[in-house]
């Protein structure tokens, strides 16, 4: 952090590897962040000499950045703490350092997630306008037709969200299974898209985010992304 520059508190929290800037705003609004002993307000700026506390514990920007690829099993909840969750992602990951996730998977879905302590990478990956690709394999409750593949690919109006999804790429893999590549991440998007055509998702697995692939990871396993693969991830994320 530059010695003479103030930065917004949500960015500072993100630089500490706590969560994304969007989630940081929620922590501030919930009164869980203090600056120099005073409960912080949205829009607060901090300088290098300020003391920032999260749940009354001092936090500071991480010096060594780490990026992980992790295979989330069904049943694991994407949250750091939830007294009602049987198993949270942090509990399942069992990684010693503090990291947070760039994009969620719902409890009933499985597959690839990227976790990191680099707030800038999280911020870049969370911006929907960047159009980053995410690839999934989806199983549904009855046969996939040519019309379903064609119409899903054009974009689907989701009445619950009052949004029309962006065009996407689909490929039928089996009678009841298809592959889909999205460039946006609306809440439970694939499940809602299938519902609009009368299909129910029975299995949903993410197998790729940008250039990072799930292949080789068993459930609950993670690997550290490094070398050319890491450089390409940052490049494709726009950093």
Secondary structure, 3 states (H helix, E strand, C coil): CCCCCCEEHHHHHHHCCCCCHHHHHHHHHCCCEEECCEECCCCCEECCCCCEEECCEEECCCCCCCEEEEEECCCCECCCCCCCCCCEHHHHHCCCCCCEECCCCCCCCEEEEEEECCHHHHHHHHCHHHCCCEEEEEEECCCCCHHHHHHHHHCCEECCCCEECCCCEEEEEECCEEEEEECCCCCCHHHHHHHHCCCCEEEEEEEEECCEECCCCCCCCEEECCHHHHHHHHHHHCC
